[in-house]
Amino acid sequence: MTAPALEVVGVDKWFGANHANRAVSFAVAKGTIHGIVGENGAGKSTIMNVVYGTLTPDAGTVRLDGRDARIASPHDAIALGVGMVHQHFMLVEPFTALENVLLGFEGGATLAPGLGRARAGLERLAREYGLEVDLDRPVGELPVGAQQRVEILKALHRGADLLILDEPTGVLTPQETAHLFRILRALKAQGKTVVIITHKLREIMELTDAVTVMRRGEVVATLPTAETDAAGLAERMVGRPVLLRVDKPPATPGAPVLEVSGLRVGAAVKGIDLTVRAGEIVGVAGVSGNGQSELLEALAGTRPFEGTVRLSGHGRGHVPEDRQKVGLVTGFAAYENAVLGQQSDPALTRRGLFDWREARARCARAMAAYDVRPADPELRTAGFSGGNQQKLVLAREIEGDPDLLLVGQPTRGVDIGAIEFIHRRLVALRDAGTAILLVSAELDEIRALSDRILVMCAGRIVGEVPPDTDERTLGLMMAGVDPSGGPHSSQRSA
């Protein structure tokens, strides 16, 4: 029998008191696509960073092609035929695609010979695997899907036979995701082995041959994908049945809460009109970098703009796209973050002084209501997983009882159990009469939560569609293409 391409045997990894990997063992068959799923903090990325040499295990063994492998650094991993495409690309944006591929592996004291050899090899790889990219264009000018192809080319050019991808579809359109899947299937057909970490169970079911499920640092199952389904995987991940759909009644919109006219934000947003009414969720769909972030920041008051914004009611909440950089101060304790922006709340003052005891009590109540784990108000916020950090932000913004809630990427990097919880909270808030403007790169999320969908491309709203619009139509609109054929009218006039 052929030895597995990858075996992880009894790997333990500690970070202080946090036991991130607990005797993790699984095998990946050669020439297959293998999925790894689990909740936030389950240890998925940790174990793959051990395989790639970014982390050193405290115990256990990694085997490649049946032989024990000493991997003390990514350089060792690359030499052994392991490549990894991280969730956040490791690219130098001012450099061209060709220069990024060669970076660190120049092959001599001068660049010219190495560049020539690399170009020929990359052009062959591009033809062989459908990895077309403009090699002479600065990476920062490339669409995100092309940047990802540069990362894959980089790994293949360095001889990768085992390719690891961490959340590879998080910022891709449906068309770019389909293209990526064709690339991965082509790699498999050529005998390469692919390991994909993703929280999107539909992708696991569509793409993989086998799947490993992790929970709380341990492997709870490794099985052929054909022997399970999305619901079964979700239950193994969380330890209980999970509702995979958003169950919500029809909206009953009331009076306008947010009215926007001629909004311009630098060069990113080019004259937008929109209205959000009480008791409805208006979703904004678009590929990352097309003005959605700037739109949300302008409406939240954190970015200057031109145009008119009218807000009815007594307040707005803002769940920012980047919870760590904008939503939280990760060095602060949870109870300190729980009251950011609420320092003038009369309920948090006693005899003219800020009441830290009440702040701790408020945080404890929010943790109980929003199932934040661990439920420790004193814990430094950096010590929580991404999903629990997101719950802390949501609790703070929702419990402020806003008439308008601005939400950016509410479940980015969040596990299936937390996604279910967050979706229920947003629907309950809508049903209580709050107006919600939702920005998300996840089309499934936009379609499931929204009562109306606005599609953005190149800083403009290119159309409004109902939530049952199919993915192909949405994807074409997001790319600036009229689904009936040709560039969208707003793009033609740009």
C-alpha positions as CSV (number, residue, x, y, z in Angstrom):
1,M,0.0,0.0,0.0
2,T,1.1,3.6,-0.7
3,A,2.2,5.5,2.4
4,P,0.0,8.5,3.3
5,A,1.3,11.8,2.0
6,L,1.0,13.2,5.5
7,E,0.6,11.6,9.0
8,V,0.3,13.5,12.2
9,V,0.9,11.2,15.2
10,G,0.2,12.3,18.8
11,V,1.0,15.9,18.3
12,D,0.7,18.2,21.4
13,K,1.0,21.9,21.4
14,W,0.8,24.3,24.4
15,F,0.6,28.1,24.5
16,G,1.1,28.8,28.2
17,A,-1.9,27.2,29.9
18,N,-3.8,26.7,26.6
19,H,-3.6,23.1,25.4
20,A,-4.2,23.9,21.7
21,N,-3.5,20.4,20.2
22,R,-4.1,17.3,22.3
23,A,-2.5,14.1,21.0
24,V,-3.7,15.0,17.4
25,S,-3.4,12.1,15.0
26,F,-4.7,11.7,11.5
27,A,-3.5,10.7,8.0
28,V,-4.0,12.3,4.6
29,A,-3.9,9.9,1.6
30,K,-1.6,10.8,-1.3
31,G,-3.3,12.4,-4.3
32,T,-6.5,13.4,-2.4
33,I,-8.1,16.6,-1.2
34,H,-8.5,16.5,2.6
35,G,-10.6,18.9,4.6
36,I,-10.1,20.0,8.2
37,V,-13.0,21.5,10.1
38,G,-13.7,22.6,13.6
39,E,-14.9,25.5,15.8
40,N,-12.8,28.5,16.5
41,G,-10.0,27.5,18.8
42,A,-10.3,23.8,17.9
43,G,-6.6,23.7,16.8
44,K,-7.0,23.4,13.0
45,S,-4.5,26.2,12.0
46,T,-2.2,25.3,14.9
47,I,-1.7,21.7,13.7
48,M,-1.2,22.8,10.1
49,N,1.4,25.4,11.2
50,V,3.2,22.6,13.0
51,V,3.2,20.7,9.7
52,Y,4.6,23.7,7.9
53,G,7.2,24.5,10.5
54,T,5.8,27.8,11.7
55,L,5.3,26.2,15.1
56,T,7.3,23.5,16.9
57,P,5.3,20.7,18.6
58,D,5.8,19.9,22.3
59,A,5.2,16.2,21.6
60,G,4.4,14.0,18.6
61,T,5.6,13.3,15.1
62,V,4.9,14.5,11.6
63,R,5.5,12.0,8.8
64,L,5.7,12.7,5.1
65,D,5.4,9.8,2.7
66,G,5.9,7.3,5.5
67,R,9.1,8.8,6.9
68,D,9.5,10.9,10.1
69,A,10.1,14.5,9.1
70,R,12.2,17.0,11.0
71,I,10.4,20.4,10.3
72,A,11.9,23.2,12.4
73,S,11.0,26.0,10.0
74,P,9.0,26.8,6.8
75,H,12.3,26.5,5.0
76,D,12.5,22.9,6.1
77,A,8.9,22.3,5.1
78,I,9.5,23.7,1.6
79,A,12.6,21.6,1.2
80,L,10.4,18.5,2.0
81,G,7.8,19.4,-0.6
82,V,5.2,21.2,1.7
83,G,3.6,24.5,0.7
84,M,1.1,26.6,2.5
85,V,-1.2,29.4,1.4
86,H,-2.2,31.4,4.5
87,Q,-5.5,33.0,5.1
88,H,-3.8,36.4,4.9
89,F,-1.5,36.3,1.9
90,M,2.3,36.6,2.4
91,L,2.9,38.9,-0.5
92,V,4.9,42.1,-1.0
93,E,2.3,44.3,-2.7
94,P,4.7,46.7,-4.6
95,F,6.6,43.7,-6.1
96,T,5.4,42.0,-9.2
97,A,3.9,38.5,-9.2
98,L,7.2,37.2,-10.6
99,E,9.3,38.9,-8.0
100,N,7.1,37.6,-5.2
101,V,7.4,34.0,-6.4
102,L,11.2,34.4,-6.5
103,L,11.5,36.2,-3.2
104,G,13.8,34.3,-0.9
105,F,14.7,31.8,-3.6
106,E,16.6,34.0,-6.1
107,G,19.1,31.3,-7.0
108,G,22.2,33.5,-7.3
109,A,23.8,36.8,-6.6
110,T,22.0,38.5,-9.6
111,L,18.3,38.4,-10.3
112,A,18.2,38.3,-14.1
113,P,19.0,34.5,-14.6
114,G,16.6,33.5,-11.8
115,L,13.9,35.7,-13.2
116,G,14.2,34.2,-16.6
117,R,14.1,30.6,-15.4
118,A,11.2,31.4,-13.0
119,R,9.2,33.0,-15.8
120,A,9.4,29.9,-18.0
121,G,8.5,27.6,-15.2
122,L,5.6,29.7,-14.0
123,E,4.2,30.0,-17.5
124,R,4.3,26.2,-17.7
125,L,2.6,25.8,-14.3
126,A,-0.1,28.4,-15.3
127,R,-1.0,26.5,-18.4
128,E,-0.9,23.1,-16.6
129,Y,-3.1,24.1,-13.7
130,G,-5.2,27.1,-14.9
131,L,-3.2,29.5,-12.7
132,E,-3.3,32.4,-15.1
133,V,-1.8,35.6,-13.7
134,D,-0.1,38.7,-15.0
135,L,3.5,38.0,-13.8
136,D,4.7,41.6,-14.5
137,R,2.0,43.4,-12.6
138,P,2.5,44.6,-9.0
139,V,0.7,42.2,-6.7
140,G,-1.2,45.1,-5.0
141,E,-2.9,45.9,-8.3
142,L,-4.2,42.3,-8.8
143,P,-7.7,41.1,-7.8
144,V,-7.7,39.0,-4.7
145,G,-8.3,35.8,-6.7
146,A,-5.2,36.5,-8.7
147,Q,-3.2,37.2,-5.6
148,Q,-4.2,33.8,-4.3
149,R,-3.1,32.2,-7.6
150,V,0.3,33.9,-7.1
151,E,0.6,32.2,-3.7
152,I,-0.3,28.8,-5.2
153,L,2.2,29.4,-8.0
154,K,4.8,30.3,-5.4
155,A,4.3,27.0,-3.6
156,L,4.3,24.9,-6.7
157,H,7.4,26.6,-8.1
158,R,9.2,25.7,-4.9
159,G,8.3,22.0,-5.4
160,A,5.3,21.5,-3.2
161,D,3.7,18.1,-3.5
162,L,1.6,18.7,-0.4
163,L,-0.3,22.0,-0.5
164,I,-2.1,23.4,2.6
165,L,-4.7,26.2,2.2
166,D,-6.2,28.0,5.2
167,E,-9.7,29.5,4.6
168,P,-8.9,30.0,0.9
169,T,-12.4,31.2,-0.2
170,G,-13.1,33.8,2.4
171,V,-12.6,36.8,0.1
172,L,-13.5,35.2,-3.3
173,T,-16.5,35.7,-5.5
174,P,-18.5,32.5,-6.4
175,Q,-16.8,32.6,-9.8
176,E,-13.3,32.9,-8.3
177,T,-14.2,30.1,-5.8
178,A,-15.2,27.8,-8.7
179,H,-12.0,28.6,-10.5
180,L,-10.0,27.8,-7.3
181,F,-11.8,24.4,-7.1
182,R,-10.9,23.6,-10.7
183,I,-7.2,24.4,-9.9
184,L,-7.3,22.1,-6.8
185,R,-8.9,19.3,-8.8
186,A,-6.3,19.7,-11.5
187,L,-3.6,19.5,-8.8
188,K,-5.1,16.3,-7.5
189,A,-5.3,14.8,-11.0
190,Q,-1.6,15.4,-11.3
191,G,-0.9,13.5,-8.1
192,K,-0.6,16.4,-5.7
193,T,-2.1,16.3,-2.2
194,V,-4.2,19.2,-0.9
195,V,-5.3,19.9,2.7
196,I,-8.0,22.7,3.0
197,I,-9.0,24.3,6.3
198,T,-12.5,25.9,5.9
199,H,-15.6,26.6,8.0
200,K,-17.8,26.3,4.9
201,L,-19.3,22.9,5.1
202,R,-20.8,23.1,1.7
203,E,-17.3,23.4,0.2
204,I,-16.1,20.4,2.2
205,M,-19.0,18.3,0.8
206,E,-18.3,19.6,-2.8
207,L,-14.6,19.4,-2.9
208,T,-13.0,16.9,-0.5
209,D,-12.4,13.2,-0.5
210,A,-12.0,12.9,3.3
211,V,-12.4,15.2,6.3
212,T,-10.9,15.5,9.8
213,V,-13.1,17.1,12.5
214,M,-11.5,18.7,15.4
215,R,-13.0,19.9,18.7
216,R,-11.3,21.6,21.6
217,G,-7.8,20.6,20.3
218,E,-8.6,17.0,19.7
219,V,-9.5,15.0,16.6
220,V,-13.0,13.6,17.0
221,A,-13.4,11.9,13.6
222,T,-11.6,11.3,10.3
223,L,-13.9,9.8,7.6
224,P,-14.6,9.7,3.9
225,T,-16.7,12.8,2.9
226,A,-19.1,10.5,1.1
227,E,-20.0,8.9,4.4
228,T,-21.3,12.1,6.1
229,D,-23.2,15.3,5.4
230,A,-23.1,19.0,6.4
231,A,-25.4,18.5,9.4
232,G,-23.4,15.5,10.6
233,L,-20.1,17.4,10.4
234,A,-21.6,20.4,12.2
235,E,-22.8,18.2,15.0
236,R,-19.4,16.6,15.4
237,M,-17.7,20.0,15.4
238,V,-20.0,21.5,18.1
239,G,-21.1,18.4,20.0
240,R,-24.8,19.1,19.4
241,P,-27.2,19.5,16.5
242,V,-26.8,22.8,14.7
243,L,-29.4,24.7,12.6
244,L,-27.7,25.3,9.3
245,R,-30.4,27.7,7.9
246,V,-31.6,31.1,9.1
247,D,-35.2,30.7,10.3
248,K,-36.9,34.0,10.1
249,P,-40.4,35.3,9.4
250,P,-41.0,37.9,6.6
251,A,-39.9,41.4,7.5
252,T,-42.5,44.2,8.3
253,P,-40.5,47.4,7.5
254,G,-41.5,50.6,9.2
255,A,-40.4,54.2,8.7
256,P,-37.0,55.0,7.3
257,V,-34.2,55.1,9.9
258,L,-31.3,55.7,7.6
259,E,-31.4,57.8,4.4
260,V,-28.3,58.4,2.4
261,S,-28.0,60.6,-0.7
262,G,-25.0,61.2,-2.9
263,L,-22.5,59.7,-0.5
264,R,-18.9,59.9,-1.6
265,V,-16.0,58.7,0.4
266,G,-12.7,59.6,-1.2
267,A,-12.1,57.6,-4.4
268,A,-13.7,54.5,-2.8
269,V,-17.4,55.4,-2.8
270,K,-18.7,57.2,-5.8
271,G,-22.2,58.6,-5.1
272,I,-24.5,56.2,-3.3
273,D,-28.2,56.6,-2.4
274,L,-29.8,54.1,-0.1
275,T,-32.5,53.8,2.6
276,V,-32.8,51.4,5.5
277,R,-36.1,51.1,7.3
278,A,-37.0,50.0,10.8
279,G,-37.4,46.2,11.1
280,E,-35.5,45.2,8.0
281,I,-32.0,43.9,7.1
282,V,-30.5,45.4,4.0
283,G,-27.5,43.5,2.8
284,V,-24.6,44.9,0.8
285,A,-22.9,42.3,-1.4
286,G,-19.6,42.8,-3.1
287,V,-16.1,41.6,-3.5
288,S,-13.7,42.9,-0.8
289,G,-12.2,46.3,-1.8
290,N,-15.2,47.7,-3.8
291,G,-16.2,50.4,-1.3
292,Q,-18.3,48.5,1.2
293,S,-15.8,49.0,4.0
294,E,-15.5,52.7,3.4
295,L,-19.3,53.0,3.2
296,L,-19.8,51.4,6.6
297,E,-17.0,53.5,8.2
298,A,-18.5,56.7,6.8
299,L,-21.9,55.8,8.2
300,A,-20.4,54.9,11.5
301,G,-18.7,58.3,11.7
302,T,-15.1,57.0,11.5
303,R,-14.3,58.3,8.0
304,P,-15.0,61.7,6.4
305,F,-17.5,61.8,3.5
306,E,-19.4,64.1,1.2
307,G,-23.2,63.9,0.7
308,T,-26.2,63.7,3.0
309,V,-26.8,61.2,5.8
310,R,-30.1,61.4,7.8
311,L,-30.5,59.2,10.9
312,S,-33.8,58.9,12.7
313,G,-34.0,57.7,16.3
314,H,-31.7,57.8,19.3
315,G,-28.6,56.0,18.3
316,R,-26.5,53.6,16.1
317,G,-24.4,50.6,16.9
318,H,-21.4,49.6,14.8
319,V,-19.9,46.1,14.6
320,P,-16.8,46.8,12.5
321,E,-15.3,44.5,9.9
322,D,-12.0,44.1,11.8
323,R,-12.9,43.4,15.4
324,Q,-9.3,43.3,16.6
325,K,-8.2,46.6,15.1
326,V,-11.4,48.6,15.4
327,G,-13.9,46.9,17.6
328,L,-11.7,46.0,20.6
329,V,-8.5,46.9,22.5
330,T,-7.1,43.4,22.8
331,G,-4.8,44.4,25.6
332,F,-7.8,45.4,27.8
333,A,-9.8,43.1,29.9
334,A,-13.1,41.9,28.6
335,Y,-15.1,44.1,31.1
336,E,-13.2,47.2,29.8
337,N,-14.0,46.4,26.2
338,A,-17.6,45.8,27.2
339,V,-18.1,49.5,28.0
340,L,-16.1,51.1,25.2
341,G,-18.1,54.1,23.9
342,Q,-20.5,53.9,26.8
343,Q,-18.4,55.8,29.3
344,S,-21.1,58.6,29.6
345,D,-23.9,56.2,30.3
346,P,-25.5,57.4,33.6
347,A,-25.9,53.7,34.7
348,L,-22.1,53.4,34.7
349,T,-21.5,56.3,37.1
350,R,-21.9,56.5,40.9
351,R,-21.4,59.8,42.7
352,G,-19.7,61.3,39.7
353,L,-17.2,58.5,39.3
354,F,-17.1,55.7,36.8
355,D,-18.5,52.5,38.4
356,W,-16.1,49.7,37.5
357,R,-18.1,47.2,39.6
358,E,-21.1,47.8,37.4
359,A,-19.0,47.5,34.3
360,R,-17.8,44.1,35.4
361,A,-21.4,43.1,36.3
362,R,-22.6,44.3,32.9
363,C,-19.9,42.3,31.1
364,A,-20.8,39.2,33.1
365,R,-24.5,39.5,32.1
366,A,-23.5,40.0,28.5
367,M,-21.3,36.9,28.6
368,A,-24.1,34.8,30.0
369,A,-26.6,36.1,27.4
370,Y,-24.2,35.7,24.4
371,D,-22.5,32.5,25.5
372,V,-19.0,34.0,25.6
373,R,-16.4,31.4,26.6
374,P,-14.7,31.5,29.0
375,A,-17.2,33.7,30.9
376,D,-14.4,35.7,32.7
377,P,-14.8,39.5,32.6
378,E,-11.2,39.9,33.9
379,L,-9.6,37.9,31.0
380,R,-7.5,40.0,28.6
381,T,-9.5,40.2,25.4
382,A,-6.6,38.8,23.3
383,G,-7.1,35.5,25.2
384,F,-10.5,34.9,23.6
385,S,-11.0,33.1,20.3
386,G,-12.1,35.1,17.3
387,G,-15.7,33.9,17.6
388,N,-15.9,34.9,21.3
389,Q,-14.3,38.3,20.6
390,Q,-17.0,38.8,18.0
391,K,-19.7,38.0,20.5
392,L,-18.2,40.5,22.9
393,V,-18.5,43.2,20.3
394,L,-22.0,42.2,19.3
395,A,-23.2,42.2,22.9
396,R,-21.8,45.7,23.5
397,E,-23.4,47.1,20.4
398,I,-26.7,45.3,20.5
399,E,-27.3,45.8,24.2
400,G,-27.0,49.6,23.6
401,D,-30.5,49.3,22.0
402,P,-29.6,51.1,18.8
403,D,-32.3,52.2,16.2
404,L,-29.7,51.5,13.5
405,L,-27.1,48.7,13.6
406,L,-24.2,48.8,11.1
407,V,-22.7,45.3,10.8
408,G,-19.5,44.4,8.9
409,Q,-18.6,40.8,8.3
410,P,-20.4,39.5,11.3
411,T,-19.2,35.9,11.1
412,R,-15.7,36.3,9.4
413,G,-13.5,33.6,10.8
414,V,-16.3,32.4,13.1
415,D,-17.2,28.8,13.7
416,I,-20.5,27.1,12.8
417,G,-21.9,27.2,16.3
418,A,-21.2,30.9,16.8
419,I,-22.5,31.7,13.3
420,E,-25.9,30.1,14.3
421,F,-26.0,32.2,17.5
422,I,-25.0,35.5,15.7
423,H,-27.6,35.0,13.0
424,R,-30.4,34.4,15.5
425,R,-29.5,37.6,17.4
426,L,-29.5,39.7,14.3
427,V,-32.9,38.4,13.2
428,A,-34.3,38.9,16.7
429,L,-33.0,42.5,16.6
430,R,-34.7,43.1,13.3
431,D,-38.0,41.7,14.5
432,A,-37.8,44.1,17.5
433,G,-37.7,47.0,15.0
434,T,-34.1,47.8,14.6
435,A,-32.8,48.8,11.1
436,I,-29.8,46.8,10.1
437,L,-27.3,47.5,7.3
438,L,-25.2,44.3,6.8
439,V,-22.0,44.1,4.8
440,S,-20.7,40.5,4.2
441,A,-18.4,38.8,1.8
442,E,-20.3,35.6,2.4
443,L,-23.1,35.3,-0.2
444,D,-24.8,32.5,1.7
445,E,-25.0,34.9,4.7
446,I,-26.2,37.8,2.7
447,R,-28.9,35.8,1.0
448,A,-30.0,34.1,4.3
449,L,-30.2,37.3,6.5
450,S,-31.2,40.1,4.1
451,D,-34.7,41.3,3.2
452,R,-33.2,43.3,0.3
453,I,-29.7,43.1,-1.3
454,L,-27.7,46.0,-2.7
455,V,-24.8,44.9,-4.9
456,M,-21.7,47.1,-4.9
457,C,-18.9,47.2,-7.5
458,A,-16.2,49.8,-8.0
459,G,-17.7,52.1,-5.4
460,R,-21.2,52.1,-6.8
461,I,-24.4,50.3,-6.1
462,V,-25.0,48.4,-9.4
463,G,-28.4,47.0,-8.5
464,E,-30.9,45.9,-5.9
465,V,-32.1,42.3,-5.9
466,P,-34.3,40.1,-3.7
467,P,-32.6,37.6,-1.3
468,D,-33.6,34.5,-3.4
469,T,-31.4,35.8,-6.4
470,D,-29.1,32.9,-7.5
471,E,-25.4,33.0,-6.8
472,R,-24.4,33.2,-10.5
473,T,-26.4,36.4,-11.0
474,L,-25.0,37.9,-7.8
475,G,-21.4,36.9,-8.6
476,L,-21.7,38.5,-12.1
477,M,-23.1,41.7,-10.6
478,M,-20.3,41.8,-8.0
479,A,-17.8,41.5,-10.9
480,G,-19.4,44.5,-12.7
481,V,-21.0,42.3,-15.4
482,D,-24.7,42.7,-16.2
483,P,-26.2,39.2,-15.9
484,S,-28.0,39.8,-19.2
485,G,-24.6,40.2,-20.9
486,G,-21.9,42.9,-21.1
487,P,-20.5,45.4,-18.6
488,H,-23.0,46.7,-16.1
489,S,-24.5,50.1,-17.0
490,S,-22.9,51.8,-14.0
491,Q,-19.5,50.4,-15.0
492,R,-19.9,51.6,-18.6
493,S,-20.5,55.2,-17.3
494,A,-17.7,55.1,-14.8
